[in-house]
Amino acid sequence: MVFKEYPVRELAAQPIGYWSGETYRRVVGALREQLAVEGLTQPHWWTLNHVAGAPGTWTRPALSRKLEVYDDLGIDFDGVYDDLVSRGWMREDGGSLTLTEEGEAGRLRAKERNLRVHERTHEGIEAADYAAAVNVLRRMVDNLGGDGDLP
């Protein structure tokens, strides 16, 4: 399929809510589909990455507070942590969370799958154009009273 070009004036009149929502559904849907291959959800993914980035420093309450801002599904984070512990991907030592070798291997497999979605999403888009789009969305969030800083 050929990507159709439109005049700037016509594009500027498009509803950003529709396009940002459709983009969200497509990108998140593709990521969730790839995570499901490993039996993971996005909250599993967020947990694995945060714990891998700071082994032994996250507790359940601290990590839950950090991840709440990304949650749009009403996730029971304790259930996610319990699942990762029960499958042997994560352990708790004195209340601190750490990935096991199996958990790190699963995280790396999921990361590779997500990178393929990221590459597909960026096809035909220059880095500067992508950055400009992110900045436009950040400004809109800020204009509407949200936090436009990077996560």
Secondary structure, DSSP 8 states (H G I E B T S, - for coil): -------HHHHHTS-HHHHHHHHHHHHHHHHHHHHHHTT--HHHHHHHHHHHHSTTTEEHHHHHHHHGGG-SS---HHHHHHHHHHTTSEEEETTEEEE-HHHHHHHHHHHHHHHHHHHHHHTT--HHHHHHHHHHHHHHHHHTTS--S--
